[in-house]
Amino acid sequence: MDEIVLAERPAALLVVIALVAIAVLLVLIIKVRLHAFFSLIVVSVLTGIAAGIGIGDVVSVVIAGFSNTVGTVALLVGFGAVLGRLVEMTGGAQVLADRMLATFGEKRAPLALAVASLFYAFPIFLDAGFIVMLPIIYTVARRLGGSFMLYVLPSIGAFLMMHALTPPHPGPTAAATVMGADIGMVVIVSLLIGLPTWYLAGYRLGLLIAKRYPNMPVPTLLGEPKEYPEDERPGFWTIIAVLLLPLMLIFFNTVFSTLEADGVVTDDNIAYQLSRLIGTTSMALLITVLLAMLVLYVLPRRKREPVGSVLEKLVDDALAPVCSIILITGAGGAFGRVLTETGIGQTLADGLDAIGLPVMLAGFLVAVVFRVAQGSATVAATTAGSIMAPAVMGMDLNPIALAAVVVGITAGSITFSHVNDSGFWLIGRFCGFDTVTTLKTWTVIATAIGFMAFGLAWVLYAVAS
């Protein structure tokens, strides 16, 4: 995008404009009931003009934010939705639910789902991993009854914690890299802090919030439930292999990317090039979806029915409901881009940096400012890490203390998710939540995880330094 024309605005005015924009957006969505996609686009355009973006440039900024977000999200959501529907509509989710309940018992079902989400969230992005886990959560919730919240909120907490705090997710990886921290030590420290944080602020808090929604139904976004005879269901290990394949491909890419960054392999190494092709999240999901079509649907049914047209309809049925989600997510990215281009986040961060706060608190607050201002946890962690890097690297911290600073910054990046966060809309819509419910569940859990992780990181920093 060409350089935009941006009129100077006082910092205080920018803050007021941003707050008014968020308030107007909530009123349009909650009170006026204007669709979130239209509300976000309209408010994005008006906010850009009010904040000083030239009239001739504001549409370009909105389109750039929309395109960048959709370009990333559409493939992940599309492939993830098809994979989820295949697992759901072939009886695979039923197989996993039966085995999980037989192993852990009905009373421990929310904990079992959350623990499974922890493992699945480690190498895979939050949005893609959560969408693939959804049919299993749906099936367990239908089988046991009660509120859908009871089963989904603990898993949301697991995905949030892993996405926010642990490499190889992009936010913590980028923050650790720019600050010169050892990635391996950051992984250890993030898990040391993240696991108790998830248990209390994710799992336990999720169960507590679920009590406020005793009658929340299970969404039918991935299709109506259907009971399959045992001889028509895929095998347990077949389903496990399908779900583990994207994790293995992504891990393959992570390993070789790390080796290339450390100079162990060169960028013309065949294995490294292959990892870049098949190990990105979108390609890993594409390969997995194609394999799932073959082993879960085509091969078991090839002798009983013509599968081509039926499979095509299954894919169409999976993609149709997520189109609205993709558009809303892209519009959220457009709103975040407008707020970023106005410079409000950088203005507030510069003010915090000038106050001379302790390094842990300053890094956390800078990340919080960027999270609130532009929505992306990845951008918040990366930007805050870059701002704090000169001060932190000049302190000659030991590896544990430095890793604690990184985790403290990434903890700030997950707090206060609201209407400019694409994940807010994506998770909320897939769970069947309205805007207010998403604020009372997703936002509360994310903020609790952020503050608790920051508190534990500061304690570890004080002990280690």
Long-range contacts (C-beta under 8 A, 24 or more apart in sequence): 1-60, 1-61, 1-64, 2-60, 4-53, 4-54, 4-57, 4-60, 4-61, 4-341, 5-53, 5-54, 5-56, 5-57, 6-52, 6-53, 6-54, 6-341, 6-342, 6-343, 7-52, 7-53, 7-54, 8-52, 9-51, 9-52, 9-342, 11-344, 11-347, 11-348, 11-351, 14-51, 14-342, 14-343, 14-344, 14-347, 15-344, 15-348, 17-47, 17-50, 17-51, 17-342, 17-344, 18-47, 18-51, 18-339, 18-342, 18-344, 18-373, 21-46, 21-47, 21-50, 21-335, 21-339, 22-418, 22-419, 22-420, 25-335, 25-419, 26-419, 26-435, 29-419, 29-435, 30-435, 30-436, 36-328, 36-331, 36-425, 36-435, 37-324, 37-327, 37-328, 37-331, 40-328, 40-331, 40-332, 40-334, 40-335, 40-419, 41-331, 41-334, 43-335, 44-331, 44-334, 44-335, 44-337, 44-338, 47-335, 47-338, 47-339, 47-342, 48-338, 48-341, 48-342, 51-338, 51-339, 51-342, 51-344, 52-342, 53-338, 53-341, 53-342, 58-338, 61-334, 61-337, 61-338, 61-341, 62-334, 62-337, 62-338, 63-334, 64-337, 65-333, 65-334, 65-335, 65-336, 65-337, 65-338, 65-340, 66-330, 66-331, 66-333, 66-334, 66-337, 67-330, 68-333, 68-337, 69-329, 69-330, 69-332, 69-333, 69-334, 69-336, 69-422, 70-326, 70-327, 70-329, 70-330, 70-333, 73-127, 73-326, 73-329, 73-330, 73-333, 73-422, 73-426, 74-326, 74-330, 75-282, 75-285, 75-286, 76-125, 76-127, 76-128, 76-131, 76-281, 76-282, 76-285, 77-127, 77-128, 77-131, 77-322, 77-325, 77-326, 77-329, 77-426, 78-319, 78-322, 78-326, 79-128, 79-282, 79-285, 79-286, 79-288, 79-289, 80-127, 80-128, 80-131, 80-132, 80-285, 81-131, 81-222, 81-318, 81-319, 81-321, 81-322, 82-289, 82-315, 82-318, 82-319, 83-131, 83-132, 83-242, 83-285, 83-288, 83-289, 83-292, 84-131, 84-132, 84-134, 84-135, 84-222, 84-318, 85-135, 85-222, 85-223, 85-314, 85-315, 85-317, 85-318, 86-289, 86-292, 86-293, 86-296, 86-297, 86-314, 86-318, 87-132, 87-135, 87-136, 87-239, 87-242, 87-243, 87-292, 87-296, 88-135, 88-138, 88-139, 88-222, 88-223, 88-225, 89-222, 89-223, 89-226, 89-314, 90-228, 90-233, 90-234, 90-296, 90-297, 90-300, 91-226, 91-228, 91-232, 91-233, 91-234, 92-135, 92-233, 92-234, 92-238, 92-239, 92-242, 92-296, 93-135, 93-136, 93-138, 93-139, 94-139, 94-227, 94-228, 94-233, 95-233, 95-234, 95-235, 95-236, 95-239, 96-136, 96-139, 96-236, 96-239, 97-136, 97-139, 97-140, 97-143, 99-236, 100-136, 100-140, 101-140, 101-143, 101-144, 106-144, 109-140, 109-144, 109-151, 110-150, 110-151, 110-154, 110-203, 110-206, 110-207, 111-154, 111-203, 113-137, 113-140, 113-151, 113-154, 113-155, 114-154, 114-155, 114-157, 114-158, 114-198, 114-202, 114-203, 114-206, 115-158, 116-155, 117-154, 117-155, 117-158, 117-159, 118-158, 118-161, 118-162, 118-198, 120-243, 120-247, 121-158, 121-159, 121-161, 121-162, 121-163, 122-162, 122-166, 122-247, 123-168, 123-247, 123-250, 123-251, 123-254, 124-246, 124-247, 124-250, 124-281, 125-163, 125-169, 125-281, 126-159, 126-160, 126-162, 126-163, 126-423, 126-427, 127-423, 127-426, 127-427, 128-246, 128-281, 128-285, 129-159, 130-155, 130-156, 130-159, 130-427, 130-430, 131-430, 132-243, 132-246, 133-159, 134-221, 134-222, 134-430, 135-222, 138-218, 138-219, 138-222, 138-225, 139-225, 141-218, 142-218, 142-225, 146-214, 147-210, 147-213, 147-214, 147-215, 147-216, 148-216, 148-217, 148-218, 148-219, 148-431, 148-432, 149-206, 149-209, 149-210, 149-212, 149-213, 149-216, 149-441, 150-207, 150-210, 152-431, 153-206, 153-207, 153-209, 153-210, 153-441, 153-445, 154-202, 154-203, 154-206, 154-207, 156-202, 156-206, 156-427, 156-431, 156-441, 156-442, 156-445, 157-198, 157-201, 157-202, 157-203, 157-205, 157-206, 157-445, 157-449, 158-198, 158-202, 158-203, 160-202, 160-414, 160-445, 160-446, 160-449, 161-194, 161-197, 161-198, 161-201, 161-202, 161-449, 161-453, 162-194, 163-377, 163-414, 164-377, 164-381, 164-410, 164-411, 164-413, 164-414, 164-446, 164-449, 164-450, 164-453, 165-190, 165-193, 165-194, 165-197, 165-407, 165-410, 165-411, 165-414, 165-453, 166-190, 166-191, 166-194, 168-250, 168-254, 169-378, 170-378, 170-382, 171-377, 171-378, 171-380, 171-381, 171-382, 171-410, 171-413, 172-381, 172-406, 172-407, 172-410, 174-378, 174-381, 174-382, 174-385, 175-381, 175-382, 175-384, 175-385, 175-406, 175-409, 175-410, 176-385, 176-403, 176-406, 178-382, 178-385, 178-386, 178-389, 179-385, 179-388, 179-389, 179-392, 179-393, 179-402, 179-405, 179-406, 180-389, 180-393, 180-402, 181-399, 181-402, 181-403, 181-405, 181-406, 182-399, 182-402, 182-403, 183-258, 185-399, 185-400, 185-402, 185-403, 186-403, 186-406, 186-407, 188-403, 189-400, 189-403, 189-404, 189-406, 189-407, 189-457, 189-460, 190-403, 190-406, 190-407, 190-410, 192-460, 193-404, 193-407, 193-453, 193-456, 193-457, 193-460, 194-407, 194-453, 196-456, 197-449, 197-452, 197-453, 197-456, 198-449, 200-452, 201-445, 201-448, 201-449, 201-451, 201-452, 201-453, 202-445, 202-448, 202-449, 205-444, 205-445, 205-448, 206-445, 209-440, 209-441, 209-444, 209-445, 212-440, 213-437, 216-432, 217-432, 219-430, 219-431, 219-432, 221-321, 221-322, 221-430, 221-432, 222-318, 222-321, 223-317, 223-318, 232-300, 234-295, 234-296, 234-300, 238-295, 238-296, 239-296, 242-288, 242-291, 242-292, 242-295, 242-296, 245-284, 245-287, 245-288, 245-291, 246-281, 246-284, 246-285, 246-287, 246-288, 249-278, 249-279, 249-283, 249-284, 249-287, 249-288, 250-279, 250-280, 250-281, 250-284, 251-279, 252-278, 252-279, 253-278, 253-279, 253-280, 253-284, 254-279, 324-429, 325-425, 325-426, 325-429, 325-430, 328-425, 328-426, 328-429, 329-422, 329-425, 329-426, 330-422, 332-375, 332-419, 332-420, 332-421, 332-422, 332-424, 332-425, 333-375, 333-422, 335-375, 335-419, 335-420, 336-374, 336-375, 336-376, 336-420, 336-421, 336-422, 337-374, 339-373, 339-374, 339-375, 339-420, 340-373, 340-374, 340-379, 344-373, 345-369, 345-370, 345-373, 345-374, 345-383, 348-373, 349-383, 349-384, 349-387, 353-387, 359-388, 359-391, 359-392, 359-395, 359-405, 360-404, 360-405, 360-408, 360-454, 360-457, 360-458, 360-461, 361-458, 362-388, 362-391, 363-388, 363-392, 363-405, 363-408, 363-409, 363-412, 364-408, 364-409, 364-411, 364-412, 364-454, 365-412, 366-409, 366-412, 367-409, 367-410, 367-411, 367-412, 367-413, 368-412, 368-413, 368-415, 368-416, 368-450, 370-413, 371-412, 371-413, 371-414, 371-415, 371-416, 371-417, 371-421, 372-415, 372-416, 372-418, 374-420, 375-417, 375-418, 375-420, 375-421, 375-422, 375-424, 376-421, 376-422, 377-410, 377-413, 377-414, 377-417, 377-421, 377-423, 378-413, 380-412, 380-413, 381-409, 381-410, 381-412, 381-413, 384-409, 384-412, 384-413, 385-409, 397-465, 398-464, 398-465, 400-460, 400-464, 401-460, 401-461, 401-464, 401-465, 404-457, 404-458, 404-460, 404-461, 404-464, 405-457, 405-461, 407-453, 407-457, 408-453, 408-454, 408-457, 408-458, 408-461, 410-453, 411-449, 411-450, 411-451, 411-453, 411-454, 411-457, 412-450, 412-454, 413-450, 414-446, 414-447, 414-449, 414-450, 414-453, 415-446, 415-447, 415-450, 415-451, 416-443, 416-446, 416-447, 416-450, 417-442, 417-443, 417-446, 417-447, 418-443
